[in-house]
Amino acid sequence: MGAYACDPHQGSEPGVGWHWAIEAVNAGHRVCVVTRANNRPAIETALRADPQPDLEVEYLDLPSPFRFLKRRLGHAGLLAYYYLWQLRLAVRARRLHRRLGFDLAHHVTFVNDQLPSGLAFLPIPFVWGPVGGSTHRLPRTIQVDLPRYARMHELVRASTQFVLKHLDPFAWYTRRRAAVILTYSKEALHGLRPAERERARAVVHIGVEPTEASPCPPARTPDAALRVLTGGRLVHWKGYDLIIEGFARFLAARPESEARLVVTGSGPFQPRLEALVRQHCLQEHVRFLGRLETVDEVSSLMAESDLFALPTLRDGPPVALLDAMVAGLPVLCLDLGAPAELVPRGAGFKIEPRSRRYVIEEIATALASLEDDRDLARAMGRFARGFALREHDWAVIRNELERAYQDATA
């Protein structure tokens, strides 16, 4: 199993890498995971607490000059490092295959359908996924005022996607070699060629363990000030500016409201967001908390909140939305792409991306409805939690994984 990102204590892709490996073990397989060396401390800590005799972990990194360039060159450096890491993985995997004799190879992370996998070069059945990403586009209907670095990011991203998808032989070979392709959303199936879609299916790829899920927090009192939570990596495509402008519109209509917006995380878009807060004179209503270090901090904040909002413009299924649903919070997102598939009707607010003005007005309307009716927030939260625990149980993912292995080796 190739899992460049693999960390038992993290969400998002690192959490996916770890949990899919564990679910393969739970399905009765002996698993060898190859991951980056910087994941070693967290993995070894987890294995000391819960030994997994059928899980072997190999650590692989490029020489230090490459790691230095990865840090210095930002997104472009990460892509270059990852690409070279996969080439080196191809060599390491063949050595491991001679020693251990694998029956199947499985690429898990990155969950990206444009980038190649070194495991495709093993002469055994190959499962590729969960993957997606090539269908993600900033919606044309929503005007986005991007700073210069963000416009460059989008240009580099689009150019890289085109080259990898249409011109790169390594990425082409990865797609051709995959006996089974798993995509993380139905939308992601459209990023594959017709012949590839015949070997592909959409699966649930982020999960929760019902026995480990925190109990639903007690309902907040109706007279408590409305509290809206958002956060993650503060980047231009996550829609945080839409939340702030919608929140400002809501307060403009209700100047007596004591509502609060809490923003967690950090990232290059934070200065633009802070300037937007000052522009709308929201300093007393909006707090930036920075990156949260522990799961307990996140759980505590969610217990104190009435809504989790993430109107991301292009994304895979956000783990943050699932975490909020498990915590019994209603969620707000755009009715667009993978988040729209993740969030069912009745679990919160799904806003059509008709225009920027429309989205901002709908955010303001949603906040007003929650401030007026806390019972509505509780009902939505209960529905969201029940759906998440039922549909995103890791046992569901384990069954899909086992089905993929059977199909690939048939």
N, C-alpha and C positions, 0 to 999 in steps of 0.2 A: 504494500500500500504506500503510495506516494502522498505525503501530507506536508508540504512546505510549511504551512501554518498549522500548528498543532499544540494546543495549550489547554490543559484541563481546567484552568482557573479563569479563562477568558470566554467572552461570547464571540459572536460573529464567526469569521472563518477559522480562527484558532480553535474555537469550541467545536465547530463542525469536524475539523480534522481529528480531534481527540475522540469525540463521541461516536463517529462512524467506525473508528478503529475498535472501540470497546464493544459496539453492537456487533461487529463481525466476530469478535471473541465470544460474545454472549450467544451468537448463533451456532457456536460449536466449532469454529475454525481456529487454526493456529495462524497468527498474524505477525508479519514483520513490517513495521512502519519505518520508513525513512523520512526524517524531518530535519529541520535546521538545528544547529547546535545551541542556539540561544533559547530553545525550548527545553533543554535538558533539566535545569533546576526545577521547573514546575512539574515536569513529567516524573522525575525521580521522587519528588515529594509525594505526588499522588500515588505512585506505585508502592512506596513504603507504607502509606496508610491503607492501601487496598491492593495487595499483590495480585498480579495477573500472570499466572504461569504460562499461558498460551500467547502472551504478547511480548515480542522482542522489538526493541527500538534501536535503530541505527541513526547516528547523527552525522550530518554532512554539511560542510560549508566550503565556500571558496576562500582563497588566500586573503589575508587582511587588506591588501590594496584594493581589492574588489569591494570589500565591505565598506571601506572608506569612501570610495566613489559612489556607492549606493546611497550613503547618508548625505553626501554633498550634492548630488544631482537630483534629489527629490523624486518625483513620480517617474521621470525618464530613467533615473538610476535604478529604481526598484524594478522596473520592467526588464532592463538589461541584465541586472543581477539574477533575476528569476529565470530568464531565458538561459543564461549560462549555467545556472544551478541545475536546470533540467537536463542539459547536455552532460553534465558531470554525473547526474543521477543515472543516466543511461549506462554509463560505464560501471558505476557501483552496483546497480541492479543486476547486471550480467554476472559480476563476481559473486554476488549473493546467491543468484540462481544456481551457479555451479556448486555452491556449498550446500544449499538448503533444498533445491529442487522444488520450486513453486509450481502450483497448479493453476494459479490465476493471478493477474496483476490488476490493480485497481488504483486509478488516480482520483484523489479526493479534493485536495486543495493545492492551488488556488481554484475557486469555483468559477473559472473563466473559460469561455468557449472559443476564444481566439488564440490563446497561448498553447504551446505544445506540452507534451508530457514525455519524459525520458522513459517511462515504463512501456511506451508503445513499441520499443525496440526489443522487448523480451519475446521469445518465440513461443508464447503461451496465450491463451484467451485474455483479452484486455477489456476491462470496464472503465469507461470514462465518465466521471460525474459524481456528484451533481455539478453541472456547469450551466453557464448562461452569460449574459452581459452584452452580446453583440447587438441586441435589439434595443438597448437603453439609449434613448435620445432625449434631450431637453425638448419638451413639447413646444411646438411652434405657436400654439395659442396663448402661451403665457410669456409676456415680455419680461426678459431678464436683463437687468443692468449689471453686467459683469465687469469687475476690475480687470486690468490688463493681464495679470498673471493667470486669471481664470479663463480668459479668452484663449491664451496660449495653451493652457491645459486642454481645453476642448479641441483645439486644432491638433495638438500632438496626439491626443486620444483617437480622434477620427482617422488621422493618417496612419497611426500604428495599427488600428483595427483593419484598415483596408489592406495594408501590406501583409499582415499576418494571415488574413482570411483568404486573400487571392494570390499572393506571391510567395509566401514562405513555405518551402518544401517540408520542413519539420512539423509545422502545424497541420499541413495537408496530410502528412503520413499519420499523424495522431488520429485525425478524423477517420481516415481510411481503415486503420487497424482496429478501431473500437468495435468489438462484437456487440456491445450494448452501450448506448449513450443515455445517461440520466440527466434531465434538465431540472432546474429548481423551480420552474414555473411553466405553465402552458404557453405563456408569451415567448419564453426562451426557445420553444420548439421552432419558431419562425426564424431563428437565427441559424438554422441548419439547412443544408441543401436537401431537396426532395429525397434523394437516395439515402441520406443520413437519417432523415426523419423515420424511415422504415425500420431503423434499428433503435429508435429513441422513444422515450416516454417521460412524462413529467412526474416528479415524485415530491413528497414532503421531505425537506432536507434539514430543517431545524426543529428540535423537539424539546420536550420537557419530561421529567420523571414525576408522575403524579404523586408518588410517595414522598418526594423531596420538595415539592412545591410548597411555598410558604402559605400558611392559612390566609384566607381573605381577611384583610384588615377591617375593623369595625367601621360602620358608616360614619362619615363626618357629619357634624351637627349642621342643621339647615342654616343657622345664622353665622356660620364660619365664612370668612372671605373666600371667594372662589380662588382656587389655586390650580394653575395650569403648568404642566411640566413638559419640557422638551429637552433634547440634547443628544450627544453623540460626538462624532467628529464634525467640527464646525467648518464645513466646506460649502461651496457655492451651490451645489446641486441638491442639497437637503431641504431647501424651502424654509429655512429659519427666518429669512427676511419676510416671507409671507405671513408667518405666525406673528411676528412683531407688528407688521402693518395691520393685520386683522385685529390684534389685541388693542392697538391704538384706536382703530375705528370703533371697537366695542366700548372703550373708555370714553371716547368723545361723545357717545350717545348716553353714557351713564357716568357723568363726572363724579357722582357721589360714591361710586363703587370703590371698594378696597381690594379688588382682585389683584392677584400677583402672578407674574410669569417667571418661572425659574428655568434657567438655561444651564445645562451641565456640559462638560467637555471642553475641548480646546481645538484650535485649528486656524488655518490661514484666513478664514472668512470672519473671524471674531472682530477685528477692528472695524470692518464694514457694519457688522451688526451693532456694535457699541455706538457707532456714529448714528445709526438709524434710531436707536433708543434716545439719544440726545436730541436728534432732530424732532422727535415727537414728544419730547419732555416727559419721558417715561421713567426717569431715573429712580423714582420712589416706588415704582411698580414692578421693575424688572431686575432680576439678580443673575449675575454670571458666577457660577460656583467653581468653574474649572473642572478638571478631570477627577472623577471619583475613583478611589483606589480599591474599594471593597464592595462586594455584593451587598453587604449589610447596609452600606450607605445608600445604595440605589433603592433597596427595599424600603428603607425608612422614608426616603423622599416620596416614593410611590404611595406609601400608606398615608402621607399627608396631602396628597393631590386629588383633584377631582377629574382630571383629564390628562391624557398623554397625547401630544400633538406632534406629528411628523409628516408634513405634506411634501415629501421628497419628490423631486421632479423626474428622477431616473434612478432606479435601484433594483437590487435583488430583494428577496423577502427580508425586511429589516428585523434582526433579532430583537431590537428594542421594542418594536410593536408587539411581538409575541410575549416578551417579558411583562409588558404593561397589561396585556390581556390576562396572563396568568395571575397577576397581582389583583385582578378584579377592577381594573380601570377601563372606562370607555376610552376609545382611541379616535383620533382624527387623522385622516390621510386623504390623499387624492385618489379618485376612482380611476387609477392609472397603473398599468403594469403589474409587477409582482405584489406590491402592497395591496392592491385591489383584490388580488386572489387570496391573499393571506387573511384579510379582515372581512368577515361575513356581514351581511346586512343585519342590523340590530345590535352590533357590538360597538357602535359609535357613529361617527360621521364620515361619509365618503363623498368627497366634493368633486364634481365634474370639472375638469380643467378647461372650461370654456374660454376664460380670459383671466388676466391678472386681477382686474377689478372684481370680477365675479367671485373668484376664490377668496379674496380679502373680505368681501361682503358676507360670504357664507361662513367664513371663520367667525366673524363678529356675531352673526346670527346664532351659530352653534354655542358660543360662549354665553350669550344672553339667555338661551334656553336652559343651559345648565345652571346658571345663577338663579333663575326663576323656579327651577324644578329639580331639586336634589334627588327626588325619588327616581327621576328619569336617569340620572347618572348611575344610581345604584342598580337599576334594572339592566341598563346597558352593560355595566361592569360584570354583573352576575352571568349574563349571557356570554360575554366575551371569555370569561374564565372557563365556563363549562365547555365552550367550543375548543379552546386551546388545549385543555387537558384531555379532551376526547380525541381530537383530530391530530394532535401533535405529540401524542405519547411516543416515546422512543421505540416502543414495541411495534408501532405502525411502520416506522422507518426500518426497523430490523427485518420485518417481513418483506419490505420492498427490496432491501439489500440482498436477502437470501434468494428472492425471485430473480434478481439480476444475475447473481452468480450461477444459478441453475440454467438460465437462458444462455449465458456466455459459454458455459462448458458443455452444453448439450451438443 
